[in-house]
């Protein structure tokens, strides 16, 4: 099939990583794959056969960009459009409707934002949710219930080839205001408490964003106080797996959590809204269905977070063994091979239905 992926930006982020991996996976299955987005750091990760076209999507330029996209669809004989995030979904819906090309949209965040235009709601042929909680919370809406499915983000499975430091922690995110709030709490309030009992621990942060300057200041202060590099900021890293594989634990949700579990690295479910538990065999189903977000839990508290991390550092071997078992769970239901196969079948059904209509 000839498939077009649309996303506004193509730098660091869960949706951007997912689009890149999905494009590569569909390319490896023998499809002709195109990506249109603003030029970004993810471009270097695309397979050579995947064709990338740079476009700065804009609400103000939307009419002209719809015209451009219609010509693109005709010229490259595109059979399916798969859009991610609000503006790309709106752009794809407009062009898909005009040119009678099926449109799939993935909801990575909130439907009321990503799908706030009536055009997007009416002219998408299929909606993919990555979180069961978001899916169920919005299923009562008729325009969602009749054309929505739950397909979570997939991850490429790899053998762990790195030497692991059980006493290192890792956090992967865009360094925006939301993620900076939890990173600041970790660096300024949680790390000092942990270092009293476990003086050899380290904390690695992967990501980039507008709050990087604030984070650098916080990190410099604790490193100077401890007279060593307790905390290290790696910035944007094109391939995070080697760093994740070397980590003892990862704190995070969504794509980052799936990446870690695919490497048999223990995961503590944590974001700016909810503090959960370490993912285990007992709670795996709950976390998987909710994209590894601790839905309905309490907000992060420095004391509770410190106690949870001390629980890990007291017996890291137990959690490492648990993560080895969870890796097989990920391989069974969240590998990019399985996810891309499910999505490709959906593309074929939509294309066939559109052709026959």
Phi, psi and omega per residue, in radians:
X1 nan 2.747 3.054
X2 -1.817 1.949 -2.943
X3 -2.051 2.388 3.085
X4 -2.058 2.217 3.033
X5 -1.818 2.322 3.112
X6 -2.078 2.287 3.021
X7 -2.705 2.482 -3.007
X8 -1.117 -0.912 -3.116
X9 -2.033 2.781 -3.072
X10 -2.405 0.726 3.058
X11 -1.806 -2.415 -3.042
X12 -1.424 2.394 3.091
X13 2.741 2.738 -3.108
X14 -1.073 -0.775 3.139
X15 -1.150 -0.722 -3.119
X16 -1.146 -0.740 3.078
X17 -1.095 -0.705 -3.134
X18 -1.105 -0.774 3.132
X19 -1.067 -0.766 -3.140
X20 -1.076 -0.839 -3.131
X21 -1.150 -0.676 3.137
X22 -1.178 -0.734 3.098
X23 -1.054 -0.768 3.126
X24 -1.128 -0.736 -3.122
X25 -1.129 -0.744 3.128
X26 -1.201 -0.589 3.040
X27 -1.088 -0.755 -3.121
X28 -1.204 -0.318 3.058
X29 -1.515 0.086 3.049
X30 1.668 0.207 3.124
X31 -1.570 2.803 3.069
X32 -1.690 1.965 -2.931
X33 -2.028 2.367 3.102
X34 -2.183 2.566 3.040
X35 -2.248 2.233 3.029
X36 -2.035 2.189 -3.112
X37 -2.923 2.978 2.937
X38 -1.147 2.450 -3.110
X39 -1.041 2.345 -3.103
X40 -2.695 -3.133 -3.027
X41 -1.202 -0.343 3.126
X42 -1.225 -0.347 -3.087
X43 -0.991 -0.629 -3.102
X44 -1.169 -0.307 -3.127
X45 -1.577 -0.188 -3.122
X46 -1.235 2.517 3.017
X47 -1.017 2.683 -3.096
X48 -1.094 -0.522 -3.111
X49 -1.369 -0.348 3.113
X50 -1.285 2.224 -3.051
X51 -1.670 2.166 -3.104
X52 -1.896 2.371 3.072
X53 -2.216 2.165 -3.113
X54 -1.400 2.326 3.098
X55 -2.651 2.193 3.075
X56 -1.513 1.668 -3.114
X57 -1.180 2.415 -3.070
X58 -2.586 2.414 3.058
X59 -1.053 -0.663 -3.094
X60 -1.226 -0.535 -3.101
X61 -1.725 0.179 -3.025
X62 -0.960 -0.821 -3.130
X63 -1.004 -0.786 3.138
X64 -1.159 -0.658 -3.117
X65 -1.279 -0.495 3.016
X66 -1.113 -0.771 3.109
X67 -1.055 -0.797 3.119
X68 -1.027 -0.786 -3.095
X69 -1.163 -0.610 3.091
X70 -1.072 -0.777 3.081
X71 -1.093 -0.680 3.128
X72 -1.088 -0.744 -3.138
X73 -1.087 -0.716 3.138
X74 -1.208 -0.840 -3.044
X75 -1.064 -0.710 -3.076
X76 -1.743 0.073 3.081
X77 0.941 0.826 -3.103
X78 -1.151 2.346 -3.118
X79 -1.783 -0.348 -3.138
X80 -2.636 2.443 3.036
X81 -1.954 2.258 3.085
X82 -2.146 1.914 -3.045
X83 -1.844 2.600 -3.132
X84 -2.332 2.213 3.129
X85 1.389 2.804 -2.851
X86 -0.900 -1.044 -3.007
X87 -1.169 -0.689 3.107
X88 -1.143 -0.617 3.102
X89 -1.164 -0.737 3.112
X90 -1.117 -0.799 3.128
X91 -1.069 -0.824 -3.138
X92 -1.129 -0.653 3.138
X93 -1.122 -0.740 3.134
X94 -1.107 -0.896 -3.101
X95 -1.180 -0.685 3.133
X96 -1.097 -0.697 3.111
X97 -1.125 -0.789 -3.107
X98 -1.113 -0.722 -3.025
X99 -1.732 0.097 3.138
X100 0.993 0.773 3.062
X101 -1.907 2.257 -3.139
X102 -1.031 2.487 -3.103
X103 -2.138 2.191 3.025
X104 -1.905 2.422 3.079
X105 -2.204 2.343 3.043
X106 -1.778 2.243 3.129
X107 -1.651 1.797 3.130
X108 -1.558 -0.360 -3.102
X109 -2.189 -2.041 -3.092
X110 -1.821 2.252 3.131
X111 -1.030 -0.639 -3.105
X112 -1.137 -0.306 3.045
X113 -1.719 -0.949 -3.088
X114 -1.085 -0.543 -3.074
X115 -2.050 0.602 -3.018
X116 -1.291 -0.353 3.079
X117 -1.410 2.386 3.087
X118 -1.116 -0.466 3.091
X119 -1.131 -0.789 3.116
X120 -1.086 -0.749 -3.109
X121 -1.159 -0.652 -3.049
X122 -1.453 -0.644 -2.942
X123 -1.870 0.218 2.912
X124 -1.538 2.439 -3.108
X125 -1.547 -0.478 -3.141
X126 -2.645 2.432 3.091
X127 -1.982 2.310 3.087
X128 -1.915 2.184 3.017
X129 -1.781 2.471 3.118
X130 -1.769 -0.173 3.120
X131 -2.164 2.218 -3.141
X132 -1.137 -0.625 3.133
X133 -1.069 -0.816 3.114
X134 -1.136 -0.681 3.128
X135 -1.060 -0.893 -3.095
X136 -1.194 -0.619 -3.110
X137 -1.169 -0.388 -3.096
X138 -1.990 0.056 -3.036
X139 -1.178 -0.347 -3.139
X140 -1.219 -0.301 3.119
X141 -1.328 2.217 -3.027
X142 -1.061 -0.661 -3.102
X143 -1.258 -0.236 3.064
X144 -1.663 -0.801 -3.022
X145 -1.084 -0.569 -3.030
X146 -1.456 -0.164 -3.090
X147 -2.535 0.474 -3.071
X148 -2.027 2.600 3.068
X149 -2.422 2.775 3.051
X150 -1.784 1.958 3.043
X151 -2.366 1.950 -3.063
X152 -1.401 2.853 3.115
X153 -1.094 2.431 3.114
X154 -1.796 2.912 -3.105
X155 -2.431 2.560 3.125
X156 -1.368 2.154 -3.105
X157 -1.415 2.339 3.133
X158 -2.449 2.596 3.032
X159 -1.266 2.529 3.125
X160 -1.374 1.995 -3.099
X161 -1.914 0.051 -3.075
X162 -1.784 2.616 3.049
X163 -1.341 2.253 -2.999
X164 -1.690 2.433 3.015
X165 -1.831 1.838 -3.071
X166 -1.075 -0.361 -3.071
X167 -1.818 0.534 3.042
X168 -2.070 2.507 3.127
X169 -1.998 2.713 -3.084
X170 -2.430 2.504 3.064
X171 -2.422 2.264 -3.109
X172 -2.127 2.178 3.122
X173 -2.972 2.911 2.865
X174 -1.276 2.342 -3.085
X175 -1.523 1.286 3.080
X176 -1.809 -3.036 -3.063
X177 -1.096 -0.655 -3.108
X178 -1.178 -0.858 -3.125
X179 -1.254 -0.548 3.111
X180 -1.102 -0.595 -3.129
X181 -1.049 -0.735 -3.137
X182 -1.365 -0.625 3.102
X183 -1.136 -0.686 3.101
X184 -1.107 -0.720 3.093
X185 -1.070 -0.754 -3.135
X186 -1.108 -0.813 -3.051
X187 -1.265 -0.725 -2.996
X188 -1.597 -0.454 -3.046
X189 -2.079 -0.604 -3.066
X190 -1.547 -0.823 -3.120
X191 -0.991 -0.819 3.132
X192 -0.988 -0.645 3.111
X193 -1.189 -0.745 -3.127
X194 -1.153 -0.666 -3.060
X195 -1.145 -0.396 3.100
X196 -1.143 -0.636 -3.120
X197 -1.717 -0.490 -3.095
X198 -2.314 1.370 -3.003
X199 -1.168 -0.204 -3.089
X200 -1.688 0.070 -3.074
X201 -1.262 2.731 3.073
X202 -2.329 2.793 -3.091
X203 -2.361 2.079 3.140
X204 -1.884 2.284 -3.138
X205 -2.056 2.204 -3.135
X206 -2.015 2.207 3.118
X207 2.558 3.021 -3.124
X208 -2.617 2.786 3.136
X209 2.871 -3.088 -2.989
X210 -1.230 -0.277 3.122
X211 -1.753 0.301 -3.132
X212 -1.063 -0.679 -3.134
X213 -1.065 -0.758 3.105
X214 -1.081 -0.737 -3.110
X215 -1.171 -0.717 3.122
X216 -1.026 -0.715 3.119
X217 -1.085 -0.790 3.125
X218 -1.087 -0.758 -3.110
X219 -1.162 -0.719 3.138
X220 -1.051 -0.677 -3.114
X221 -1.125 -0.804 -3.117
X222 -1.259 -0.616 3.100
X223 -1.139 -0.701 3.106
X224 -1.144 -0.702 -3.125
X225 -1.143 -0.684 -3.115
X226 -1.523 -0.150 -3.142
X227 1.038 0.550 3.028
X228 -2.816 2.949 -3.115
X229 -1.490 1.334 3.078
X230 -1.126 -0.760 -3.071
X231 -2.074 2.309 -3.133
X232 -2.237 2.269 3.069
X233 -1.709 2.112 -3.084
X234 -1.642 -0.216 -3.074
X235 1.227 -2.754 3.106
X236 -1.252 2.302 3.103
X237 -2.193 2.050 -3.099
X238 -0.998 -0.672 3.136
X239 -2.204 1.876 -3.021
X240 -1.468 -0.275 -2.992
X241 -0.983 -0.792 3.138
X242 -1.008 -0.720 3.114
X243 -1.182 -0.712 3.110
X244 -1.109 -0.747 -3.115
X245 -1.095 -0.494 3.132
X246 -1.448 -0.152 -3.045
X247 -1.491 2.625 3.049
X248 -1.361 -0.740 3.095
X249 -2.521 2.764 2.997
X250 -2.120 2.368 3.031
X251 -1.843 2.149 -3.115
X252 2.877 -2.956 -3.113
X253 -2.484 -3.106 2.985
X254 0.962 -2.358 -3.055
X255 -1.039 -0.711 -3.128
X256 -1.073 -0.730 3.132
X257 -1.130 -0.737 3.134
X258 -1.117 -0.746 3.092
X259 -0.986 -0.813 -3.104
X260 -1.134 -0.829 -3.123
X261 -1.119 -0.542 3.086
X262 -1.174 -0.338 3.086
X263 -1.742 0.149 -3.095
X264 1.078 0.664 3.075
X265 -1.833 2.222 3.131
X266 -1.009 2.553 -3.084
X267 -2.187 2.277 2.951
X268 -1.806 2.054 -3.108
X269 -1.222 2.023 -3.048
X270 -2.680 2.252 2.893
X271 -2.534 -3.004 -3.039
X272 -1.205 -0.297 -3.115
X273 -1.723 -0.688 -2.969
X274 -2.326 2.402 2.973
X275 -1.887 2.032 -3.138
X276 -1.805 -2.536 3.131
X277 -2.086 3.085 2.962
X278 -1.187 2.406 3.108
X279 -1.208 2.288 -3.113
X280 -2.414 3.089 3.090
X281 -1.076 -0.585 -3.076
X282 -1.235 -0.600 -3.070
X283 -1.957 0.095 -3.054
X284 -0.979 -0.763 -3.079
X285 -1.061 -0.747 3.107
X286 -1.052 -0.835 -3.079
X287 -1.219 -0.673 3.133
X288 -1.080 -0.800 -3.118
X289 -1.103 -0.459 -3.105
X290 -1.849 0.443 3.118
X291 0.973 0.594 3.084
X292 1.114 0.432 3.018
X293 -1.707 2.377 -3.112
X294 -1.434 1.173 -3.091
X295 -0.931 2.358 3.070
X296 1.250 0.116 3.031
X297 -1.435 3.085 3.136
X298 -1.367 2.744 3.065
X299 -1.117 2.806 3.141
X300 -1.009 2.310 3.084
X301 -2.178 2.244 -3.044
X302 -1.012 -0.685 -3.116
X303 -1.190 -0.812 3.134
X304 -1.140 -0.679 3.125
X305 -1.147 -0.731 3.089
X306 -1.060 -0.748 -3.134
X307 -1.117 -0.691 3.111
X308 -1.122 -0.753 3.140
X309 -1.191 -0.623 3.080
X310 -1.141 -0.596 3.075
X311 -1.041 -0.721 3.092
X312 -1.183 -0.892 -3.041
X313 -1.140 -0.370 3.086
X314 -1.264 -0.538 -3.119
X315 -2.532 1.146 -3.086
X316 -1.116 -0.493 -3.112
X317 -1.097 -0.658 3.132
X318 -1.059 -0.836 -3.078
X319 -1.257 -0.520 3.057
X320 -1.157 -0.725 3.095
X321 -1.125 -0.720 3.111
X322 -1.049 -0.708 -3.107
X323 -1.172 -0.564 3.088
X324 -1.083 -0.703 3.109
X325 -1.194 -0.722 -3.126
X326 -1.154 -0.489 3.099
X327 -1.005 -0.653 3.119
X328 -1.214 -0.554 3.052
X329 -1.088 -0.785 3.132
X330 -1.101 -0.749 -3.123
X331 -1.078 -0.578 -3.092
X332 -1.309 -0.645 -2.999
X333 -2.244 -0.121 -3.125
X334 -2.283 0.314 3.063
X335 -1.250 2.603 -3.113
X336 -1.124 -0.473 3.091
X337 -1.107 -0.794 3.120
X338 -1.188 -0.806 -3.090
X339 -1.107 -0.789 -3.127
X340 -1.150 -0.602 3.074
X341 -1.129 -0.743 3.097
X342 -1.084 -0.751 -3.113
X343 -1.215 -0.669 3.116
X344 -1.099 -0.707 3.083
X345 -1.064 -0.677 3.089
X346 -1.107 -0.789 3.110
X347 -0.967 -0.816 -3.087
X348 -1.108 -0.714 3.129
X349 -1.147 -0.730 3.129
X350 -1.152 -0.731 3.140
X351 -1.120 -0.732 3.129
X352 -1.134 -0.741 -3.135
X353 -1.141 -0.687 3.130
X354 -1.174 -0.686 -3.132
X355 -1.143 -0.647 -3.074
X356 -1.465 -0.223 -3.085
X357 -1.390 nan nan
